[in-house]
C-alpha cells in the first residue's frame, strides 16, 4: 500500500514522499487513514533546525531522515482479528507522524467520542504533556502562578491552571498575537513582554510577594534564569520546555538563597497514578463538558501537499501561528 508522508530529509529540508508499506495486519493491529494532524510548532521546528547539544535527548532522538509529528486523528479502515475495543469506521487518536495511511498496534490508539471533533482530538498528546506539567506543580487552591511561553503547551497549561483553582495567573510572552489567544477572564493577567521585563510588573502587582509557581515552557536556554527571579521563597519553577542547548542554560542567582525548587517533567512520563490513557480520557471529558476549548486556538489549516511551504513559513516566523492543522481528507486520489 502507498502513503504520502512528510519527511525531514536533513537539517532545514522538508520533503513530501510517496512510500510503500506492508498493509497486511497482525492480529492486534489496525489500519488507518489520516483525517487531521497537528504540527507541534515548538518540537517539530527544533527537530527541523537540528541544533542540539551532544548527549541530549534531542541528539539521540532526531536522526535524519526524520518523520515528524505525534498528534494525529485517523479513521480505522481495518482491524486485526484479535482487536475488540476498536472497530472499522471508528475515529482514533494516535501519537504518530504526519502520514496518510499507516498501521499501528491497537493498544496505541485512543477512540474518540462522537462529541469530540477530529480537530479537537488532535490536541490529545499536547493535552497530556501540559497536564503532566500542572500535575508536577502539585498546586493547591489559591496559588499565584506564572506561565512563560504561550505556544501550544502554554495555552493548554493556562486552561488547566484555571480549572485547578489558581487565584492569579500571569501569562507572559512577547508576542501580542499569542497573548490575545488567552481568554480574558478574572484572575488572568496577560503580559505581552519577555520574562525579564515581567519581573518589575509582577513585583508591583503582587506587592513584592512574587509568584508561588512559574512554568517555563519556552525551551529557550536563557529563560530558566529569568523564571527563577519571578518566584518567592520556596517557590517552584516547572520546566516543561526542554532546551536543545542546555550548555547555554543557567539557573539564576537566587536559587539557593531563596530555596527555589526547579522541577522537570517529560511528556512520556506517568505521574502519581495518572497514566497516559487516564490523562487522555480526562482531557476528552473536559472538551465534552465545555470546560476546555482548543477550537479557538486553531489559526491555520493546510493541505499536506503544502507542507514544504508551511514549514518554511513557520521557520521564518511562527509567532502568529498557533494550531496549525494538516487536512488529509482530500488526498485519497494521491495514494
C-alpha positions, 0 to 999 in steps of 0.5 A: 500500500502507498502513503504520502508522508512528510519527511525531514530529509536533513537539517532545514529540508522538508520533503513530501514522499510517496512510500510503500508499506506492508498493509497486511495486519497482525492480529492486534493491529489496525489500519488507518487513514489520516483525517487531521494532524497537528504540527507541534510548532515548538518540537517539530521546528527544533527537530527541523533546525537540528541544533542540539547539544551532544548527549541530549535527548534531542541528539539521540532522538532526531536522526535524519531522515526524520518523520515528524509529528505525534498528534494525529486523528485517523479513521480505522479502515481495518482491524486485526482479528484479535482487536475488540475495543476498536472497530472499522469506521471508528475515529482514533487518536494516535501519537504518530507522524504526519502520514496518510495511511499507516498501521499501528498496534491497537493498544496505541490508539485512543477512540474518540467520542462522537462529541469530540471533533477530529480537530479537537482530538488532535490536541490529545498528546499536547493535552497530556504533556501540559497536564503532566506539567500542572500535575508536577506543580502539585498546586493547591487552591489559591496559588499565584502562578506564572506561565512563560511561553504561550505556544501550544503547551502554554495555552493548554497549561493556562486552561488547566491552571484555571480549572485547578483553582489558581487565584492569579495567573500571569501569562507572559510572552512577547508576542501580542498575537499569542497573548490575545489567544488567552481568554480574558477572564478574572484572575488572568493577567496577560503580559505581552513582554519577555520574562525579564521585563515581567519581573518589575510588573509582577513585583508591583502587582503582587506587592513584592510577594512574587509568584508561588509557581512559574512554568517555563515552557519556552525551551529557550536556554536563557529563560530558566534564569529569568523564571527563577527571579519571578518566584518567592521563597520556596517557590517552584519553577516547572520546566516543561520546555526542554532546551536543545542547548542546555550548555547555554542554560543557567539557573539564576542567582537566587536559587539557593538563597531563596530555596527555589525548587526547579522541577522537570517533567517529560511528556512520556512520563506517568505521574502519581497514578495518572497514566497516559490513557487516564490523562487522555480520557480526562482531557476528552471529558473536559472538551465534552463538558465545555470546560476546555476549548482548543477550537479557538486556538486553531489559526491555520489549516493546510493541505499536506501537499503544502507542507514544504511551504508551511514549514518554511513559513513557520521557520521564518516566523511562527509567532502568529501561528498557533494550531496549525492543522494538516487536512488529509481528507482530500488526498485519497486520489494521491495514494 
